[in-house]
Amino acid sequence: MAVTEQPTKPTRERWTAQWLELFDEVITSGLCTGCAACVVACPHDVIGYEHAEGGYRPFHLEDELGPDDCIHGQKGCTSCTRACPRFRMWEPQADELLFGRTRTADEVSGVFSDVFLARASDAVIHEVGQDGGLVGAILLWALEHDVIDAALVSYLEGDGATWKAKPGVATTRDDIVASAGSRYTYSANTLAYDEAVAAGHERLALVGMSCQSSAPPVMKARKIGKVGRRFALNIGLLCSKTFDDRIFEELFEAKYGIPRAAIKKVNIKGRFQIWTHDGEYHEVPLKECHAWTREGCNHCPDFAAEHADISTGGIGKFNDWTLTIVRTDAGREVIEGLRRDGWIETRPGDDDPDAIALMHKLAAKSRKRWPESAVPYPGLLPGATPREVPTLG
């Protein structure tokens, strides 16, 4: 392995940054992914969120100092910047917390220990889930084995005909079944945090896009307090981008004649795949979808959910198996429990080496999005070449 430059350990200094800096350095600069971590972390409830097409970003609710400043921040409140997984040295801070070191140049997909393929053993969870139902199996096992009290997930609005995703709380098997499947439009699942806490839940699992999965370790690294400590399990979804809600009418219906209400399931496997309730199957080239890329995804450097306990994604040649990346001791304990109790089937990652290679390729591509004007370390480091991957059999 070549000797490569690594980021220096973040310097300890008094944290004074507040909404003023967050607004300037993240929200208006284009770095904001809309993860909503700042919203749920705000102790004064003065940060709102527009969870709608063309929005997906936080904004200040009080008028005293205008939209770009905060009276509580002027008095010393720093919660929003401590929570933000795109503010300043967020990547090395999360790395140090989770792994005791920062990633090396060849770890373009983040730090991890094992990669393998998995799927749920439960027939229903496997059927309703995306690419094998692994996430559903993890959540159900964690609930039944007292690892978590609730999970922050996403549901489809109403009967699902609108295909509008919304954050919600899962505490039962029925909840997990209802939340299964992929959307490819954005849901800031962290916004379900207040609902979960109001119901008395203290140990939460977060299921979220890669941008959301960096929020809990960043919160903990910056010592934000109880909000960060409540996250007991962090499941990250491999994600190169999500799409604005307008894609349904402006592309799928206008060009391909597929109305929202007709869609039963969607997936992305090199193309946008759509199954309809009448049994039809449609494919839309991804290059046609790019115009509807959500603004918050344009500078996101994290494809592989590098700060989750377990990262998962349906890439590769097997449609009913999930590529699974174990990153932390907490993630390993959960996976070992699932395997021991027969809740999942696994096979070596070597069964689909192209999927692992694709993960590294897409991770490197995403890191190139990170602007040179920002702190450098979420981007590709000098000498970046993916390392050989250990796989769990």
Backbone hydrogen bonds in HBPLUS format (Angstrom, degrees):
<---DONOR---> <-ACCEPTOR-->    atom                        ^
c    i                          cat <-CA-CA->   ^        H-A-AA   ^      H-
h    n   atom  resd res      DA  || num        DHA   H-A  angle D-A-AA Bond
n    s   type  num  typ     dist DA aas  dist angle  dist       angle   num
A0021-GLU N   A0018-GLN O   2.99 MM   3  5.64 122.6  2.33 118.1 129.6     1
A0022-LEU N   A0018-GLN O   3.04 MM   4  6.30 162.4  2.07 151.2 156.7     2
A0023-PHE N   A0019-TRP O   2.76 MM   4  5.79 169.4  1.77 159.0 160.4     3
A0024-ASP N   A0020-LEU O   3.35 MM   4  6.47 155.9  2.41 136.4 142.5     4
A0025-GLU N   A0021-GLU O   2.78 MM   4  5.78 171.6  1.79 158.1 160.9     5
A0026-VAL N   A0022-LEU O   2.95 MM   4  5.37 152.3  2.03 139.0 144.7     6
A0027-ILE N   A0022-LEU O   3.12 MM   5  6.46 163.2  2.15 151.0 156.2     7
A0028-THR N   A0023-PHE O   2.98 MM   5  5.99 159.3  2.02 156.4 160.1     8
A0032-CYS N   A0026-VAL O   3.10 MM   6  5.21 137.9  2.28 137.0 126.4     9
A0039-VAL N   A0036-ALA O   3.11 MM   3  5.10 126.2  2.42  95.4 109.3    10
A0040-VAL N   A0036-ALA O   3.28 MM   4  6.67 162.5  2.32 158.7 159.2    11
A0041-ALA N   A0037-ALA O   3.06 MM   4  6.11 141.0  2.22 144.5 155.4    12
A0061-LEU N   A0046-VAL O   2.80 MM  15  5.08 166.7  1.82 149.0 147.7    13
A0048-GLY N   A0059-PHE O   2.72 MM  11  5.23 153.1  1.79 166.3 168.2    14
A0059-PHE N   A0048-GLY O   3.05 MM  11  5.23 149.6  2.14 125.1 128.7    15
A0050-GLU N   A0057-ARG O   3.35 MM   7  5.91 166.1  2.37 145.9 147.3    16
A0056-TYR N   A0050-GLU O   2.61 MM   6  5.28 143.8  1.73 165.1 170.5    17
A0055-GLY N   A0052-ALA O   2.87 MM   3  5.39 148.7  1.97 141.9 144.5    18
A0066-GLY N   A0063-ASP O   3.26 MM   3  5.08 156.1  2.33 100.9 108.0    19
A0074-GLN N   A0070-CYS O   2.96 MM   4  6.29 150.3  2.05 148.5 156.7    20
A0075-LYS N   A0072-HIS O   3.11 MM   3  5.03 132.5  2.34  91.5 104.7    21
A0077-CYS N   A0072-HIS O   2.95 MM   5  5.51 166.5  1.97 141.2 137.6    22
A0076-GLY N   A0073-GLY O   3.00 MM   3  5.04 160.3  2.04 103.9 109.9    23
A0082-ARG N   A0078-THR O   3.13 MM   4  6.31 155.2  2.20 156.0 163.6    24
A0083-ALA N   A0079-SER O   3.05 MM   4  6.18 140.2  2.22 145.8 155.2    25
A0084-CYS N   A0080-CYS O   3.26 MM   4  6.32 132.8  2.50 137.7 148.7    26
A0087-PHE N   A0084-CYS O   3.45 MM   3  5.49 172.1  2.46 109.4 109.9    27
A0090-TRP N   A0088-ARG O   2.88 MM   2  5.66 139.4  2.05  95.5  90.4    28
A0093-GLN N   A0089-MET O   3.30 MM   4  6.29 153.4  2.37 147.4 155.2    29
A0094-ALA N   A0090-TRP O   3.03 MM   4  6.17 159.8  2.07 149.8 154.5    30
A0095-ASP N   A0091-GLU O   2.92 MM   4  6.12 163.1  1.94 156.4 161.8    31
A0096-GLU N   A0092-PRO O   2.94 MM   4  6.01 166.7  1.95 146.3 149.4    32
A0097-LEU N   A0093-GLN O   3.18 MM   4  6.36 156.2  2.24 142.1 148.3    33
A0098-LEU N   A0094-ALA O   3.00 MM   4  6.19 168.9  2.01 156.5 158.8    34
A0099-PHE N   A0095-ASP O   2.73 MM   4  5.55 166.9  1.75 159.5 164.0    35
A0100-GLY N   A0096-GLU O   2.99 MM   4  4.33 138.2  2.17 111.8 119.2    36
A0107-GLU N   A0104-THR O   3.03 MM   3  5.38 161.0  2.07 113.0 119.1    37
A0387-ARG N   A0106-ASP O   3.15 MM 281  5.44 129.7  2.41 147.4 140.8    38
A0110-GLY N   A0107-GLU O   2.96 MM   3  5.10 156.3  2.02 114.9 115.5    39
A0113-SER N   A0326-VAL O   2.90 MM 213  5.90 173.1  1.91 164.3 165.7    40
A0326-VAL N   A0114-ASP O   2.98 MM 212  5.27 159.0  2.03 144.8 151.6    41
A0392-LEU N   A0115-VAL O   3.25 MM 277  6.04 145.7  2.37 120.7 130.3    42
A0116-PHE N   A0324-THR O   3.00 MM 208  5.36 156.3  2.06 147.4 155.1    43
A0324-THR N   A0116-PHE O   2.80 MM 208  5.36 163.0  1.83 175.1 173.9    44
A0117-LEU N   A0347-ARG O   2.93 MM 230  5.21 177.1  1.93 163.7 163.0    45
A0347-ARG N   A0117-LEU O   2.93 MM 230  5.21 147.3  2.04 141.8 145.7    46
A0118-ALA N   A0322-THR O   2.98 MM 204  5.20 148.7  2.08 133.8 143.6    47
A0322-THR N   A0118-ALA O   2.76 MM 204  5.20 170.2  1.77 152.8 156.3    48
A0119-ARG N   A0345-GLU O   3.02 MM 226  5.47 143.9  2.15 149.3 155.5    49
A0345-GLU N   A0119-ARG O   2.89 MM 226  5.47 160.2  1.92 158.9 165.5    50
A0120-ALA N   A0132-GLY O   2.80 MM  12  5.89 172.0  1.81 153.0 153.8    51
A0121-SER N   A0343-TRP O   2.87 MM 222  5.28 164.2  1.90 137.5 133.4    52
A0126-HIS N   A0122-ASP O   2.89 MM   4  5.98 157.2  1.94 153.8 161.2    53
A0127-GLU N   A0123-ALA O   2.96 MM   4  6.05 150.3  2.05 138.8 146.8    54
A0128-VAL N   A0124-VAL O   2.97 MM   4  6.20 169.3  1.98 161.7 162.6    55
A0129-GLY N   A0125-ILE O   3.07 MM   4  5.79 139.7  2.24 136.7 146.4    56
A0137-ALA N   A0133-GLY O   3.14 MM   4  6.40 156.9  2.20 151.6 158.1    57
A0138-ILE N   A0134-LEU O   2.91 MM   4  6.22 157.6  1.96 157.2 163.7    58
A0139-LEU N   A0135-VAL O   3.00 MM   4  6.26 168.4  2.01 156.8 158.7    59
A0140-LEU N   A0136-GLY O   3.01 MM   4  6.14 167.5  2.02 150.9 154.6    60
A0141-TRP N   A0137-ALA O   2.97 MM   4  6.01 164.5  1.99 148.4 153.2    61
A0142-ALA N   A0138-ILE O   2.90 MM   4  6.03 162.7  1.93 151.5 156.9    62
A0143-LEU N   A0139-LEU O   2.93 MM   4  6.13 152.6  2.00 149.0 155.9    63
A0144-GLU N   A0140-LEU O   2.99 MM   4  6.16 166.6  2.01 150.7 154.4    64
A0145-HIS N   A0141-TRP O   2.89 MM   4  5.95 134.9  2.10 146.1 157.9    65
A0147-VAL N   A0142-ALA O   2.86 MM   5  4.88 157.7  1.91 156.8 157.5    66
A0148-ILE N   A0142-ALA O   3.35 MM   6  5.77 154.6  2.41 123.4 122.7    67
A0146-ASP N   A0143-LEU O   3.38 MM   3  5.38 160.9  2.41 107.9 107.4    68
A0149-ASP N   A0203-ARG O   2.72 MM  54  5.27 174.5  1.72 149.9 150.8    69
A0205-ALA N   A0150-ALA O   2.93 MM  55  6.37 149.8  2.03 143.9 153.7    70
A0151-ALA N   A0170-ALA O   2.92 MM  19  5.05 148.6  2.02 140.5 150.1    71
A0170-ALA N   A0151-ALA O   2.83 MM  19  5.05 157.8  1.87 147.0 154.0    72
A0152-LEU N   A0205-ALA O   2.73 MM  53  6.11 163.4  1.76 163.1 165.5    73
A0207-VAL N   A0152-LEU O   3.07 MM  55  6.07 161.9  2.10 164.4 165.5    74
A0153-VAL N   A0168-GLY O   2.92 MM  15  5.44 163.9  1.95 152.4 156.8    75
A0168-GLY N   A0153-VAL O   2.95 MM  15  5.44 150.1  2.04 140.2 138.3    76
A0155-TYR N   A0166-LYS O   2.80 MM  11  5.39 160.8  1.84 157.7 162.5    77
A0166-LYS N   A0155-TYR O   2.81 MM  11  5.39 151.8  1.89 154.3 161.0    78
A0157-GLU N   A0164-LYS O   2.80 MM   7  5.45 159.9  1.84 160.5 167.4    79
A0160-GLY N   A0157-GLU O   2.90 MM   3  5.46 155.4  1.96 142.2 144.8    80
A0163-TRP N   A0160-GLY O   3.22 MM   3  5.35 144.3  2.36 103.0 112.9    81
A0176-ILE N   A0172-THR O   3.09 MM   4  6.41 157.9  2.14 147.9 153.4    82
A0177-VAL N   A0173-ARG O   2.94 MM   4  6.24 160.5  1.97 156.4 161.4    83
A0178-ALA N   A0174-ASP O   2.94 MM   4  6.12 158.4  1.99 147.0 153.1    84
A0179-SER N   A0175-ASP O   2.97 MM   4  6.18 138.1  2.15 144.3 155.5    85
A0180-ALA N   A0177-VAL O   3.31 MM   3  5.33 159.0  2.35 102.6 108.8    86
A0243-PHE N   A0184-TYR O   2.81 MM  59  6.07 166.1  1.83 152.9 157.1    87
A0189-ASN N   A0187-SER O   2.96 MM   2  5.56 119.8  2.33 111.2  94.4    88
A0191-LEU N   A0188-ALA O   2.93 MM   3  5.91 165.6  1.95 130.1 133.8    89
A0192-ALA N   A0189-ASN O   3.11 MM   3  5.81 169.8  2.12 120.0 123.2    90
A0193-TYR N   A0190-THR O   2.95 MM   3  5.54 160.7  1.99 123.0 126.0    91
A0196-ALA N   A0192-ALA O   3.07 MM   4  6.36 157.6  2.12 153.6 160.1    92
A0197-VAL N   A0193-TYR O   2.95 MM   4  6.24 163.5  1.98 159.8 164.1    93
A0198-ALA N   A0194-ASP O   2.86 MM   4  5.95 159.4  1.90 148.9 155.1    94
A0199-ALA N   A0195-GLU O   3.19 MM   4  6.34 136.1  2.39 136.9 147.0    95
A0199-ALA N   A0196-ALA O   3.22 MM   3  5.25 132.0  2.47  94.2 106.7    96
A0201-HIS N   A0196-ALA O   3.11 MM   5  5.57 160.2  2.15 152.6 147.5    97
A0200-GLY N   A0197-VAL O   2.89 MM   3  5.06 159.4  1.93 109.0 114.8    98
A0204-LEU N   A0230-ARG O   2.74 MM  26  5.84 177.4  1.74 166.2 167.0    99
A0232-ALA N   A0204-LEU O   2.69 MM  28  5.37 145.7  1.80 140.4 152.5   100
A0233-LEU N   A0204-LEU O   3.27 MM  29  6.57 151.0  2.36 143.6 141.3   101
A0206-LEU N   A0233-LEU O   2.89 MM  27  6.41 151.5  1.97 154.4 161.8   102
A0235-ILE N   A0206-LEU O   2.81 MM  29  5.99 168.2  1.83 170.1 174.0   103
A0208-GLY N   A0235-ILE O   3.14 MM  27  6.62 160.2  2.18 166.8 173.0   104
A0237-LEU N   A0208-GLY O   2.95 MM  29  5.98 147.0  2.06 148.8 152.1   105
A0212-GLN N   A0209-MET O   2.97 MM   3  5.35 123.0  2.30 108.2 122.3   106
A0213-SER N   A0209-MET O   3.03 MM   4  6.33 151.7  2.11 154.4 163.4   107
A0215-ALA N   A0212-GLN O   3.02 MM   3  5.47 152.9  2.10 111.7 120.0   108
A0218-VAL N   A0214-SER O   3.21 MM   4  6.24 154.0  2.28 149.0 156.8   109
A0219-MET N   A0215-ALA O   2.88 MM   4  6.05 162.5  1.91 161.5 166.4   110
A0220-LYS N   A0216-PRO O   3.00 MM   4  6.25 160.8  2.04 151.4 156.4   111
A0221-ALA N   A0217-PRO O   2.82 MM   4  5.92 158.6  1.86 145.8 152.1   112
A0222-ARG N   A0218-VAL O   3.03 MM   4  6.13 150.3  2.12 146.6 153.6   113
A0224-ILE N   A0219-MET O   3.06 MM   5  5.39 157.2  2.11 147.6 152.8   114
A0223-LYS N   A0220-LYS O   3.09 MM   3  4.92 160.8  2.13 101.9 106.1   115
A0229-ARG N   A0225-GLY O   3.26 MM   4  6.50 159.6  2.30 147.3 153.4   116
A0230-ARG N   A0226-LYS O   3.14 MM   4  6.19 136.4  2.34 150.9 157.5   117
A0231-PHE N   A0228-GLY O   3.29 MM   3  5.95 162.2  2.32 116.5 121.1   118
A0309-ASP N   A0234-ASN O   2.80 MM  75  5.21 148.1  1.90 135.1 145.8   119
A0310-ILE N   A0234-ASN O   3.33 MM  76  6.76 157.6  2.38 157.6 162.0   120
A0236-GLY N   A0310-ILE O   2.93 MM  74  6.27 155.9  1.98 150.3 157.4   121
A0312-THR N   A0236-GLY O   2.86 MM  76  6.28 155.8  1.92 160.8 167.2   122
A0238-LEU N   A0312-THR O   2.84 MM  74  5.91 169.5  1.85 155.0 157.1   123
A0239-CYS N   A0303-PHE O   2.91 MM  64  4.99 157.0  1.96 140.4 146.6   124
A0294-ARG N   A0242-THR O   2.96 MM  52  5.83 175.4  1.96 146.3 145.1   125
A0244-ASP N   A0292-TRP O   2.73 MM  48  5.44 167.4  1.75 166.5 169.9   126
A0247-ILE N   A0244-ASP O   3.10 MM   3  6.09 174.3  2.10 130.7 132.3   127
A0248-PHE N   A0245-ASP O   3.38 MM   3  6.37 165.5  2.40 126.6 127.3   128
A0250-GLU N   A0246-ARG O   2.94 MM   4  5.93 167.8  1.96 171.2 170.4   129
A0251-LEU N   A0247-ILE O   3.07 MM   4  5.25 143.3  2.21 124.2 129.9   130
A0252-PHE N   A0247-ILE O   3.10 MM   5  6.51 162.0  2.13 163.7 166.4   131
A0253-GLU N   A0248-PHE O   2.84 MM   5  6.09 144.5  1.96 154.9 166.6   132
A0254-ALA N   A0249-GLU O   3.04 MM   5  5.96 141.9  2.19 137.3 147.8   133
A0255-LYS N   A0251-LEU O   2.95 MM   4  5.37 156.6  2.01 134.2 141.8   134
A0258-ILE N   A0252-PHE O   2.94 MM   6  5.37 166.7  1.96 126.4 127.5   135
A0257-GLY N   A0253-GLU O   2.96 MM   4  4.26 135.7  2.16 112.9 117.8   136
A0262-ALA N   A0259-PRO O   3.04 MM   3  5.52 149.0  2.14 112.9 122.0   137
A0263-ILE N   A0260-ARG O   2.94 MM   3  5.56 161.3  1.97 122.8 128.5   138
A0277-HIS N   A0262-ALA O   2.87 MM  15  5.75 153.1  1.94 155.1 163.4   139
A0264-LYS N   A0275-TRP O   2.72 MM  11  5.51 168.4  1.73 145.6 148.3   140
A0265-LYS N   A0275-TRP O   3.23 MM  10  5.13 159.7  2.28 133.6 135.0   141
A0275-TRP N   A0265-LYS O   2.87 MM  10  5.13 171.8  1.88 158.1 158.3   142
A0267-ASN N   A0273-GLN O   3.00 MM   6  5.04 146.9  2.12 137.1 140.2   143
A0273-GLN N   A0267-ASN O   2.71 MM   6  5.04 167.3  1.72 157.3 159.0   144
A0269-LYS N   A0271-ARG O   3.06 MM   2  5.22 149.2  2.16 148.7 150.1   145
A0272-PHE N   A0284-VAL O   2.84 MM  12  4.96 161.7  1.88 163.2 156.9   146
A0284-VAL N   A0272-PHE O   2.83 MM  12  4.96 154.1  1.90 143.0 151.5   147
A0274-ILE N   A0282-HIS O   2.89 MM   8  5.06 162.9  1.92 152.3 151.8   148
A0282-HIS N   A0274-ILE O   2.77 MM   8  5.06 158.4  1.81 154.4 160.6   149
A0276-THR N   A0280-GLU O   3.00 MM   4  5.36 163.8  2.03 150.5 152.8   150
A0279-GLY N   A0276-THR O   2.99 MM   3  5.61 157.3  2.04 123.4 125.0   151
A0288-GLU N   A0285-PRO O   2.99 MM   3  5.58 146.3  2.11 113.3 122.6   152
A0289-CYS N   A0286-LEU O   2.84 MM   3  5.06 144.2  1.97 105.4 116.9   153
A0292-TRP N   A0289-CYS O   2.93 MM   3  5.72 161.3  1.96 126.9 132.7   154
A0293-THR N   A0290-HIS O   2.99 MM   3  5.26 162.7  2.02 120.2 119.4   155
A0297-CYS N   A0294-ARG O   2.94 MM   3  5.66 165.7  1.96 125.1 129.9   156
A0298-ASN N   A0295-GLU O   3.19 MM   3  5.68 163.6  2.21 117.7 122.3   157
A0300-CYS N   A0297-CYS O   3.31 MM   3  5.17 160.4  2.35 100.9 106.7   158
A0308-ALA N   A0305-ALA O   3.25 MM   3  5.84 165.9  2.28 126.1 124.8   159
A0327-ARG N   A0309-ASP O   3.01 MM  18  5.27 171.5  2.01 152.1 149.9   160
A0311-SER N   A0325-ILE O   2.87 MM  14  4.96 165.2  1.89 147.4 151.4   161
A0325-ILE N   A0311-SER O   2.80 MM  14  4.96 163.7  1.82 155.1 157.1   162
A0313-GLY N   A0323-LEU O   3.05 MM  10  5.31 140.0  2.22 144.2 152.5   163
A0323-LEU N   A0313-GLY O   2.91 MM  10  5.31 148.0  2.01 165.1 159.9   164
A0332-ARG N   A0328-THR O   2.95 MM   4  6.25 154.0  2.02 146.9 154.3   165
A0333-GLU N   A0329-ASP O   2.95 MM   4  6.18 159.2  1.99 152.5 157.0   166
A0334-VAL N   A0330-ALA O   3.24 MM   4  6.47 158.3  2.29 145.7 150.6   167
A0335-ILE N   A0331-GLY O   3.04 MM   4  6.28 167.9  2.06 152.7 155.9   168
A0336-GLU N   A0332-ARG O   2.84 MM   4  5.98 163.2  1.87 153.5 158.5   169
A0337-GLY N   A0333-GLU O   3.00 MM   4  6.15 150.5  2.09 140.1 148.1   170
A0338-LEU N   A0334-VAL O   2.95 MM   4  6.25 157.6  2.00 152.3 158.2   171
A0339-ARG N   A0335-ILE O   2.93 MM   4  6.18 160.2  1.97 153.0 158.1   172
A0340-ARG N   A0336-GLU O   2.85 MM   4  5.93 163.9  1.88 147.7 152.9   173
A0341-ASP N   A0337-GLY O   2.97 MM   4  6.02 156.9  2.02 147.4 153.0   174
A0343-TRP N   A0338-LEU O   2.83 MM   5  4.93 146.1  1.95 155.5 156.9   175
A0342-GLY N   A0339-ARG O   3.19 MM   3  5.15 158.7  2.24 101.5 107.8   176
A0351-ASP N   A0348-PRO O   3.04 MM   3  5.63 164.3  2.07 113.4 118.5   177
A0352-ASP N   A0349-GLY O   2.95 MM   3  5.72 163.3  1.97 121.2 126.4   178
A0355-ALA N   A0352-ASP O   3.01 MM   3  5.56 139.5  2.18 112.9 123.1   179
A0357-ALA N   A0353-PRO O   2.97 MM   4  6.25 161.8  2.00 150.9 156.3   180
A0358-LEU N   A0354-ASP O   2.84 MM   4  5.97 148.5  1.94 139.4 148.1   181
A0359-MET N   A0355-ALA O   2.96 MM   4  6.21 149.5  2.05 142.0 150.0   182
A0360-HIS N   A0356-ILE O   3.11 MM   4  6.46 162.1  2.15 152.2 155.2   183
A0361-LYS N   A0357-ALA O   2.94 MM   4  6.18 157.1  2.00 145.6 152.6   184
A0362-LEU N   A0358-LEU O   2.86 MM   4  6.03 168.1  1.88 155.6 157.9   185
A0363-ALA N   A0359-MET O   2.86 MM   4  5.97 148.2  1.96 145.1 154.9   186
A0364-ALA N   A0360-HIS O   2.92 MM   4  6.10 160.9  1.95 149.6 153.9   187
A0365-LYS N   A0361-LYS O   2.99 MM   4  6.22 155.3  2.06 143.9 151.2   188
A0366-SER N   A0362-LEU O   2.93 MM   4  6.08 155.2  1.99 142.2 148.4   189
A0367-ARG N   A0363-ALA O   3.00 MM   4  6.25 156.0  2.06 148.0 154.4   190
A0368-LYS N   A0364-ALA O   3.25 MM   4  6.49 138.6  2.43 140.8 150.4   191
A0368-LYS N   A0365-LYS O   3.25 MM   3  5.33 132.5  2.49  95.9 108.1   192
A0369-ARG N   A0366-SER O   2.97 MM   3  5.40 156.2  2.03 111.4 119.1   193
A0370-TRP N   A0367-ARG O   3.25 MM   3  5.71 148.5  2.36 108.5 115.8   194
A0374-ALA N   A0371-PRO O   3.18 MM   3  5.74 165.5  2.20 114.8 119.2   195
A0379-GLY N   A0376-PRO O   2.96 MM   3  5.73 152.5  2.04 127.5 135.7   196
A0384-ALA N   A0381-LEU O   3.19 MM   3  5.66 126.2  2.50 150.4 145.7   197
